[in-house]
Amino acid sequence: MTHPSGQPWGPADRTCGECTWRATGACVAARPYGEAPFPTPGDTRACALFEVVPSCDPCGACCREAFDAVPADGGGLPESHVLRWDADFTTVRRVPQGRGTRCICLYGDGTNAPFRCTHYAVRPTACRELERGEPNCLLARRLVGLSADPHSG
């Protein structure tokens, strides 16, 4: 038996309403990329794509290797943390880490110390607007290997 999305049933006693992939009454992972999300009632039993992003602390994907540039709008960051590309664009500096780079404002390792932003109060708009479990969060998690891409395979 399969979930209405065509995916096998997932964890017992879980529902679509608890899943990170469910947004505005629909599963954004149950259809190929670019197609309309699959409508799911919140009480539908969860499928194999079920995922919950419980906390940002052990993750930090959005500030780690996932994104290469974050516009440094709004000011407040120390000049040493900002890189000016041209007259119209400044970005938060990136420093080497692992496979790529991380935001210069990020500290912690997600294991011994949770990931934290050292300039949280003056973080750029792009950082302020990114919310746990929303599409850009899930994209960042997939890019660093913390979440599987439901559209591959």
Beta strands, then each sheet from edge to edge (+ up, - down):
strand 1: 22-23
strand 2: 26-27
strand 3: 38-39
strand 4: 82-86
strand 5: 89-92
strand 6: 94-97
strand 7: 100-103
strand 8: 106-107
strand 9: 116-117
sheet 1: 1+ 2- 3+
sheet 2: 4+ 5-
sheet 3: 6+ 7-
sheet 4: 8+ 9-
end
